[in-house]
């Protein structure tokens, strides 16, 4: 490296470090900037990775598990507490129009720093974590350089993150990982996405030489219980399109997802003293068991992958007198999911024909639909994200979402919204983990998308 280039590099790097340490709002437009700009990838990762890790470790300590039975929005108090903390932080880093609305949605704006109007891009992540496993008292642990092999999460309880059961771990040998203590979920779904968006916005505020149009961000409650878009104000949000940062492993880009429905079957039994129950008792628990056994055994989540759909029994409660079964139904085609709903109706009729009319009562509810139908007419927004991922030095993986995101519903509400990786693995349980370099790359992808959208011209929200 030439002496002049080296001096320029050092000068720019010192300014960046001072900025990160002391929160200076420096305008690095002078000597050293061009060299830093041409070698920015390694420097971005150095600065953004530290920021996003610190944020993530702080965010996961908020207990934001959602609760489908609460009847409120947000469904739990912890989400509202987290929303308030995020709003304060967004104001501090320099975003505008920061607001927490009455439903707990957080909205903010990064103003444009160019005069020509461009398309307005948005970024969305959800604040809640899954109620499937406890998110109280999350105590994450950093593994500085993963050596390979199993990771002991809780020695006393012999809880082990197995590299045999989870072979994806082998892709991260030598990287820093964040894991659980074996007693809670981690919360990377989707606090990693929240931390990545905030860190990318802070980077853009601190680096005004990166030219961009207006950027909107939103953090939603209750995505994990299917209510994340219930009170999302598309018009007020004011973006032409958006991206959810709610995907899985490094490089994933998704613009198709399951069609989803929920089902609840109530079984009405008849309790009689067991000593005198012959030909009189109708045991709701056993009838529920019989009904579940009628489902196709090979169409459960643990036996399906790729584009295969499933029936999933998520909850069973009951007594002899009454039992309740809750299901979710998933399929990538609307026709396929309608057939699943019809099959449940058929087996309910069979139960009622055997045990009497209204023994089993079924309620069905559509939850969300495959966003591909709404994304394909504006496929260029997928191309923008794909280019940003590629230019960040990451292998692109376009895959279907075996689940759903807020983006699926938002796409049907008029805001096309593909999904981008946040970097985590094994969501919703104690084996959840996230490699920190993946988080830094997600930040970098967000920044590159903002840059690319800034080059788009045409009509947009004003």
ROGU-731474 format. One record per residue (C-alpha): residue number from 1; residue in one letter; y, z negated, x. Coordinates in nm, 2 decimals, m for minus. Layout:
  fimi  vokol      py      pz      px
   NUM      A       Y       Z       X
...
//
This chain:
  fimi  vokol      py      pz      px
     1      X    0.00    0.00    0.00
     2      X    0.34    0.09    0.13
     3      X    0.57   m0.20    0.23
     4      X    0.84   m0.10   m0.03
     5      X    0.58   m0.08   m0.30
     6      X    0.44   m0.41   m0.20
     7      X    0.78   m0.57   m0.21
     8      X    0.85   m0.42   m0.55
     9      X    0.51   m0.54   m0.68
    10      X    0.57   m0.90   m0.56
    11      X    0.92   m0.90   m0.70
    12      X    0.80   m0.80   m1.04
    13      X    0.50   m1.04   m1.03
    14      X    0.73   m1.33   m0.94
    15      X    0.95   m1.25   m1.24
    16      X    0.65   m1.24   m1.47
    17      X    0.52   m1.57   m1.34
    18      X    0.85   m1.74   m1.39
    19      X    0.87   m1.60   m1.73
    20      X    0.53   m1.73   m1.83
    21      X    0.59   m2.08   m1.68
    22      X    0.95   m2.13   m1.79
    23      X    0.96   m1.91   m2.10
    24      X    1.24   m1.71   m1.96
    25      X    1.34   m1.40   m2.17
    26      X    1.38   m1.18   m1.87
    27      X    1.45   m0.81   m1.89
    28      X    1.25   m0.66   m1.62
    29      X    1.41   m0.32   m1.60
    30      X    1.52   m0.33   m1.24
    31      X    1.34   m0.29   m0.90
    32      X    0.97   m0.37   m0.93
    33      X    0.94   m0.28   m1.30
    34      X    0.81    0.07   m1.25
    35      X    0.54   m0.04   m1.01
    36      X    0.44   m0.33   m1.24
    37      X    0.43   m0.09   m1.53
    38      X    0.20    0.15   m1.35
    39      X   m0.03   m0.15   m1.25
    40      X    0.02   m0.35   m1.57
    41      X   m0.34   m0.38   m1.68
    42      X   m0.45   m0.65   m1.43
    43      X   m0.12   m0.83   m1.46
    44      X   m0.13   m0.83   m1.85
    45      X   m0.48   m0.98   m1.84
    46      X   m0.36   m1.25   m1.59
    47      X   m0.07   m1.36   m1.81
    48      X   m0.20   m1.30   m2.17
    49      X   m0.55   m1.44   m2.10
    50      X   m0.41   m1.78   m2.01
    51      X   m0.18   m1.78   m2.32
    52      X   m0.45   m1.67   m2.56
    53      X   m0.70   m1.93   m2.43
    54      X   m0.45   m2.21   m2.46
    55      X   m0.37   m2.10   m2.82
    56      X   m0.73   m2.06   m2.92
    57      X   m0.83   m2.40   m2.79
    58      X   m0.54   m2.56   m2.98
    59      X   m0.60   m2.37   m3.30
    60      X   m0.97   m2.45   m3.34
    61      X   m0.90   m2.82   m3.36
    62      X   m0.74   m2.77   m3.71
    63      X   m1.01   m2.82   m3.97
    64      X   m0.95   m2.51   m4.19
    65      X   m1.29   m2.47   m4.36
    66      X   m1.23   m2.31   m4.70
    67      X   m1.39   m2.44   m5.02
    68      X   m1.48   m2.21   m5.31
    69      X   m1.50   m2.50   m5.55
    70      X   m1.15   m2.64   m5.50
    71      X   m0.97   m2.41   m5.75
    72      X   m0.65   m2.41   m5.53
    73      X   m0.49   m2.16   m5.29
    74      X   m0.52   m2.24   m5.01
    75      X   m0.85   m2.40   m5.10
    76      X   m0.81   m2.68   m4.84
    77      X   m0.52   m2.89   m4.70
    78      X   m0.61   m2.81   m4.34
    79      X   m0.52   m2.45   m4.39
    80      X   m0.17   m2.53   m4.51
    81      X   m0.12   m2.77   m4.22
    82      X   m0.23   m2.49   m3.98
    83      X    0.00   m2.24   m4.16
    84      X    0.30   m2.47   m4.10
    85      X    0.22   m2.51   m3.73
    86      X    0.18   m2.13   m3.69
    87      X    0.52   m2.07   m3.86
    88      X    0.69   m2.31   m3.62
    89      X    0.53   m2.13   m3.33
    90      X    0.62   m1.78   m3.45
    91      X    0.98   m1.89   m3.48
    92      X    0.97   m2.04   m3.13
    93      X    0.84   m1.72   m2.97
    94      X    1.12   m1.52   m3.13
    95      X    0.98   m1.35   m3.44
    96      X    1.20   m1.31   m3.75
    97      X    1.15   m1.35   m4.13
    98      X    0.89   m1.62   m4.07
    99      X    0.77   m1.77   m4.39
   100      X    0.49   m1.97   m4.54
   101      X    0.47   m1.88   m4.91
   102      X    0.35   m2.11   m5.19
   103      X    0.00   m1.98   m5.15
   104      X   m0.01   m2.06   m4.78
   105      X    0.02   m1.70   m4.65
   106      X    0.21   m1.68   m4.32
   107      X    0.43   m1.37   m4.27
   108      X    0.66   m1.27   m3.99
   109      X    0.83   m0.97   m3.84
   110      X    0.88   m0.84   m3.48
   111      X    1.20   m0.63   m3.51
   112      X    1.21   m0.28   m3.38
   113      X    1.38   m0.22   m3.04
   114      X    1.43    0.15   m3.09
   115      X    1.68    0.32   m3.32
   116      X    1.46    0.60   m3.47
   117      X    1.26    0.48   m3.76
   118      X    0.89    0.49   m3.70
   119      X    0.59    0.39   m3.91
   120      X    0.56    0.02   m3.97
   121      X    0.23   m0.13   m3.84
   122      X    0.09   m0.46   m3.95
   123      X   m0.17   m0.70   m3.80
   124      X   m0.37   m0.95   m4.02
   125      X   m0.60   m1.23   m3.94
   126      X   m0.73   m1.52   m4.15
   127      X   m0.68   m1.89   m4.09
   128      X   m0.98   m2.04   m4.26
   129      X   m1.33   m2.09   m4.12
   130      X   m1.66   m2.06   m4.29
   131      X   m1.78   m2.34   m4.52
   132      X   m2.13   m2.26   m4.41
   133      X   m2.11   m2.50   m4.12
   134      X   m1.88   m2.79   m4.04
   135      X   m1.54   m2.71   m3.88
   136      X   m1.43   m3.08   m3.85
   137      X   m1.37   m3.23   m3.51
   138      X   m1.43   m2.90   m3.32
   139      X   m1.46   m2.99   m2.95
   140      X   m1.50   m2.66   m2.76
   141      X   m1.62   m2.64   m2.40
   142      X   m1.53   m2.39   m2.13
   143      X   m1.79   m2.25   m1.90
   144      X   m1.59   m2.12   m1.61
   145      X   m1.83   m1.86   m1.48
   146      X   m2.14   m1.81   m1.69
   147      X   m2.44   m1.80   m1.45
   148      X   m2.68   m1.65   m1.70
   149      X   m2.97   m1.82   m1.88
   150      X   m2.96   m2.08   m2.15
   151      X   m2.66   m2.30   m2.22
   152      X   m2.72   m2.66   m2.32
   153      X   m2.48   m2.74   m2.60
   154      X   m2.60   m3.09   m2.68
   155      X   m2.85   m3.24   m2.44
   156      X   m2.93   m3.55   m2.66
   157      X   m3.02   m3.33   m2.96
   158      X   m3.17   m3.05   m2.75
   159      X   m2.94   m2.79   m2.90
   160      X   m2.95   m2.49   m2.67
   161      X   m2.77   m2.15   m2.69
   162      X   m3.07   m1.94   m2.58
   163      X   m3.03   m1.62   m2.38
   164      X   m3.37   m1.51   m2.52
   165      X   m3.27   m1.55   m2.88
   166      X   m2.91   m1.43   m2.81
   167      X   m2.96   m1.17   m2.54
   168      X   m2.60   m1.04   m2.58
   169      X   m2.51   m1.34   m2.35
   170      X   m2.64   m1.14   m2.06
   171      X   m2.34   m0.90   m2.09
   172      X   m2.11   m1.18   m1.99
   173      X   m2.26   m1.32   m1.67
   174      X   m1.98   m1.42   m1.44
   175      X   m1.72   m1.44   m1.72
   176      X   m1.56   m1.75   m1.87
   177      X   m1.71   m1.85   m2.21
   178      X   m1.59   m2.09   m2.48
   179      X   m1.88   m2.25   m2.66
   180      X   m1.93   m2.53   m2.91
   181      X   m2.06   m2.88   m2.85
   182      X   m2.36   m2.81   m3.08
   183      X   m2.23   m3.01   m3.37
   184      X   m1.97   m2.77   m3.53
   185      X   m1.89   m2.40   m3.55
   186      X   m1.63   m2.28   m3.30
   187      X   m1.39   m2.10   m3.53
   188      X   m1.35   m1.77   m3.34
   189      X   m1.38   m1.62   m3.69
   190      X   m1.09   m1.58   m3.71
   191      X   m0.88   m1.81   m3.50
   192      X   m0.95   m1.58   m3.21
   193      X   m0.78   m1.31   m3.41
   194      X   m0.48   m1.53   m3.49
   195      X   m0.44   m1.64   m3.13
   196      X   m0.46   m1.27   m3.01
   197      X   m0.20   m1.15   m3.25
   198      X    0.04   m1.43   m3.17
   199      X   m0.01   m1.38   m2.79
   200      X    0.05   m1.00   m2.82
   201      X    0.36   m1.06   m3.02
   202      X    0.49   m1.30   m2.76
   203      X    0.42   m1.05   m2.49
   204      X    0.62   m0.78   m2.67
   205      X    0.91   m1.02   m2.74
   206      X    0.92   m1.10   m2.36
   207      X    0.89   m0.74   m2.25
   208      X    1.16   m0.55   m2.43
   209      X    1.11   m0.25   m2.20
   210      X    0.80   m0.17   m2.42
   211      X    0.96    0.03   m2.70
   212      X    0.83   m0.01   m3.05
   213      X    0.91    0.01   m3.42
   214      X    0.90   m0.28   m3.66
   215      X    0.58   m0.48   m3.66
   216      X    0.46   m0.71   m3.94
   217      X    0.21   m0.98   m3.91
   218      X    0.03   m1.19   m4.17
   219      X   m0.22   m1.48   m4.16
   220      X   m0.42   m1.53   m4.48
   221      X   m0.61   m1.83   m4.62
   222      X   m0.95   m1.83   m4.78
   223      X   m1.09   m1.50   m4.65
   224      X   m1.43   m1.67   m4.60
   225      X   m1.47   m1.74   m4.97
   226      X   m1.35   m1.39   m5.07
   227      X   m1.00   m1.49   m5.18
   228      X   m0.80   m1.39   m4.87
   229      X   m0.62   m1.10   m5.04
   230      X   m0.58   m1.26   m5.39
   231      X   m0.21   m1.33   m5.34
   232      X   m0.13   m1.09   m5.06
   233      X    0.21   m0.93   m5.14
   234      X    0.17   m0.57   m5.01
   235      X    0.52   m0.46   m5.11
   236      X    0.68   m0.76   m4.94
   237      X    0.47   m0.72   m4.63
   238      X    0.62   m0.38   m4.59
   239      X    0.38   m0.20   m4.36
   240      X    0.25    0.15   m4.38
   241      X   m0.09    0.05   m4.25
   242      X   m0.24   m0.25   m4.08
   243      X   m0.53   m0.37   m3.87
   244      X   m0.73   m0.68   m3.92
   245      X   m0.82   m0.85   m3.59
   246      X   m1.14   m1.00   m3.73
   247      X   m1.42   m0.80   m3.57
   248      X   m1.70   m0.91   m3.34
   249      X   m1.78   m0.82   m2.98
   250      X   m1.56   m0.64   m2.73
   251      X   m1.49   m0.28   m2.82
   252      X   m1.58   m0.28   m3.19
   253      X   m1.38   m0.07   m3.43
   254      X   m1.48   m0.07   m3.79
   255      X   m1.35    0.12   m4.10
   256      X   m1.65    0.09   m4.33
   257      X   m1.81   m0.22   m4.47
   258      X   m2.04   m0.34   m4.74
   259      X   m1.98   m0.31   m5.11
   260      X   m2.02   m0.67   m5.22
   261      X   m2.11   m0.86   m5.53
   262      X   m2.18   m1.23   m5.61
   263      X   m2.44   m1.35   m5.86
   264      X   m2.52   m1.68   m6.01
   265      X   m2.83   m1.75   m6.22
   266      X   m2.86   m2.07   m6.42
   267      X   m3.22   m2.17   m6.51
   268      X   m3.25   m2.40   m6.82
   269      X   m3.56   m2.62   m6.81
   270      X   m3.69   m2.90   m7.02
   271      X   m3.77   m3.24   m6.88
   272      X   m4.06   m3.44   m7.02
   273      X   m4.23   m3.75   m6.87
   274      X   m4.48   m3.60   m6.62
   275      X   m4.76   m3.81   m6.77
   276      X   m4.72   m3.63   m7.10
   277      X   m4.59   m3.30   m6.99
   278      X   m4.88   m3.07   m7.05
   279      X   m4.76   m2.76   m7.25
   280      X   m4.42   m2.92   m7.29
   281      X   m4.24   m2.94   m6.96
   282      X   m4.04   m2.64   m6.83
   283      X   m3.95   m2.71   m6.47
   284      X   m3.63   m2.53   m6.38
   285      X   m3.69   m2.57   m6.01
   286      X   m4.03   m2.40   m6.02
   287      X   m3.89   m2.12   m6.24
   288      X   m3.61   m2.07   m5.99
   289      X   m3.87   m2.05   m5.71
   290      X   m4.07   m1.79   m5.91
   291      X   m3.75   m1.58   m5.96
   292      X   m3.66   m1.59   m5.59
   293      X   m4.01   m1.48   m5.50
   294      X   m3.96   m1.17   m5.70
   295      X   m3.69   m1.04   m5.46
   296      X   m3.80   m0.78   m5.21
   297      X   m3.90   m0.99   m4.90
   298      X   m3.80   m0.73   m4.65
   299      X   m3.44   m0.70   m4.80
   300      X   m3.31   m1.03   m4.68
   301      X   m3.04   m1.06   m4.42
   302      X   m3.29   m1.17   m4.15
   303      X   m3.49   m0.85   m4.19
   304      X   m3.21   m0.59   m4.22
   305      X   m2.96   m0.43   m3.99
   306      X   m2.74   m0.12   m3.94
   307      X   m2.67    0.04   m4.28
   308      X   m2.94   m0.16   m4.47
   309      X   m2.83   m0.38   m4.75
   310      X   m2.97   m0.70   m4.87
   311      X   m3.02   m0.98   m5.13
   312      X   m2.92   m1.32   m4.99
   313      X   m2.99   m1.65   m5.16
   314      X   m2.70   m1.87   m5.04
   315      X   m2.74   m2.18   m5.25
   316      X   m3.01   m2.35   m5.47
   317      X   m2.94   m2.67   m5.65
   318      X   m3.12   m2.83   m5.94
   319      X   m3.36   m3.06   m6.12
   320      X   m3.63   m3.02   m6.37
   321      X   m3.38   m2.98   m6.65
   322      X   m3.15   m2.72   m6.48
   323      X   m3.13   m2.52   m6.16
   324      X   m2.86   m2.29   m6.02
   325      X   m2.92   m2.01   m5.77
   326      X   m2.63   m1.83   m5.60
   327      X   m2.67   m1.49   m5.44
   328      X   m2.47   m1.24   m5.26
   329      X   m2.56   m0.87   m5.28
   330      X   m2.46   m0.62   m5.02
   331      X   m2.50   m0.24   m4.97
   332      X   m2.29    0.03   m4.80
   333      X   m2.31    0.26   m5.10
   334      X   m2.17    0.16   m5.44
   335      X   m2.48    0.32   m5.60
   336      X   m2.70    0.10   m5.39
   337      X   m2.53   m0.22   m5.48
   338      X   m2.53   m0.13   m5.85
   339      X   m2.91   m0.09   m5.82
   340      X   m2.92   m0.44   m5.67
   341      X   m2.73   m0.58   m5.97
   342      X   m2.96   m0.39   m6.20
   343      X   m3.26   m0.54   m6.03
   344      X   m3.14   m0.89   m6.08
   345      X   m3.08   m0.82   m6.45
   346      X   m3.44   m0.69   m6.47
   347      X   m3.60   m1.00   m6.31
   348      X   m3.39   m1.23   m6.54
   349      X   m3.53   m1.04   m6.84
   350      X   m3.88   m1.09   m6.70
   351      X   m3.82   m1.46   m6.66
   352      X   m3.69   m1.49   m7.02
   353      X   m3.98   m1.29   m7.16
   354      X   m4.22   m1.54   m7.00
   355      X   m4.04   m1.87   m7.05
   356      X   m3.82   m1.80   m7.36
   357      X   m3.49   m1.65   m7.45
   358      X   m3.19   m1.77   m7.24
   359      X   m3.41   m1.96   m7.00
   360      X   m3.22   m1.77   m6.73
   361      X   m2.86   m1.67   m6.76
   362      X   m2.70   m1.43   m6.51
   363      X   m2.33   m1.39   m6.41
   364      X   m2.23   m1.10   m6.18
   365      X   m1.90   m1.04   m6.00
   366      X   m1.79   m0.76   m5.77
   367      X   m1.62   m0.90   m5.46
   368      X   m1.50   m0.61   m5.25
   369      X   m1.58   m0.24   m5.18
   370      X   m1.64   m0.02   m4.89
   371      X   m1.30    0.06   m4.74
   372      X   m1.41    0.40   m4.59
   373      X   m1.30    0.58   m4.91
   374      X   m0.95    0.46   m4.85
   375      X   m0.94    0.50   m4.47
   376      X   m1.07    0.85   m4.44
   377      X   m0.76    1.01   m4.59
   378      X   m0.55    0.84   m4.31
   379      X   m0.81    0.87   m4.04
   380      X   m0.53    0.90   m3.77
   381      X   m0.49    0.52   m3.79
   382      X   m0.85    0.48   m3.67
   383      X   m0.78    0.73   m3.39
   384      X   m0.48    0.53   m3.28
   385      X   m0.69    0.22   m3.24
   386      X   m0.97    0.41   m3.07
   387      X   m0.73    0.55   m2.81
   388      X   m0.58    0.20   m2.75
   389      X   m0.93    0.06   m2.70
   390      X   m1.02    0.34   m2.46
   391      X   m0.70    0.31   m2.27
   392      X   m0.76   m0.06   m2.22
   393      X   m1.07    0.02   m2.02
   394      X   m1.31   m0.09   m2.30
   395      X   m1.61    0.09   m2.42
   396      X   m1.54    0.20   m2.78
   397      X   m1.81    0.10   m3.04
   398      X   m1.74    0.24   m3.39
   399      X   m1.98    0.04   m3.61
   400      X   m2.01   m0.05   m3.98
   401      X   m1.91   m0.41   m4.08
   402      X   m2.21   m0.59   m4.20
   403      X   m1.98   m0.80   m4.41
   404      X   m1.63   m0.77   m4.53
   405      X   m1.27   m0.85   m4.42
   406      X   m0.94   m0.89   m4.59
   407      X   m0.88   m0.54   m4.48
   408      X   m1.15   m0.40   m4.72
   409      X   m0.96   m0.54   m5.02
   410      X   m0.62   m0.46   m4.88
   411      X   m0.72   m0.10   m4.83
   412      X   m0.79   m0.08   m5.21
   413      X   m0.46   m0.25   m5.28
   414      X   m0.27    0.02   m5.10
   415      X   m0.26   m0.10   m4.74
   416      X   m0.52    0.10   m4.53
   417      X   m0.66   m0.16   m4.29
   418      X   m0.94   m0.09   m4.03
   419      X   m1.08   m0.38   m3.84
   420      X   m1.07   m0.44   m3.46
   421      X   m1.27   m0.67   m3.24
   422      X   m1.16   m1.03   m3.18
   423      X   m1.44   m1.09   m2.93
   424      X   m1.67   m1.36   m3.07
   425      X   m2.04   m1.38   m3.13
   426      X   m2.27   m1.58   m3.36
   427      X   m2.01   m1.67   m3.62
   428      X   m2.04   m1.94   m3.88
   429      X   m2.26   m2.18   m3.68
   430      X   m2.31   m2.40   m3.38
   431      X   m2.42   m2.11   m3.16
   432      X   m2.09   m1.94   m3.18
   433      X   m1.92   m1.84   m2.85
   434      X   m1.65   m1.62   m2.72
   435      X   m1.58   m1.47   m2.38
   436      X   m1.22   m1.52   m2.28
   437      X   m1.18   m1.17   m2.11
   438      X   m1.26   m1.02   m2.45
   439      X   m0.97   m1.21   m2.61
   440      X   m0.73   m1.09   m2.34
   441      X   m0.85   m0.73   m2.40
   442      X   m0.79   m0.77   m2.78
   443      X   m0.43   m0.87   m2.70
   444      X   m0.39   m0.57   m2.48
   445      X   m0.52   m0.34   m2.75
   446      X   m0.27   m0.48   m3.00
   447      X    0.01   m0.41   m2.76
   448      X   m0.11   m0.06   m2.70
   449      X   m0.13    0.01   m3.07
   450      X    0.22   m0.11   m3.12
   451      X    0.34    0.12   m2.84
   452      X    0.15    0.42   m2.99
   453      X    0.28    0.36   m3.34
   454      X    0.63    0.35   m3.20
   455      X    0.59    0.71   m3.11
   456      X    0.51    0.81   m3.47
   457      X    0.80    0.96   m3.67
   458      X    0.84    1.00   m4.04
   459      X    0.90    0.81   m4.36
   460      X    0.82    0.44   m4.36
   461      X    0.93    0.12   m4.53
   462      X    1.29    0.03   m4.47
//
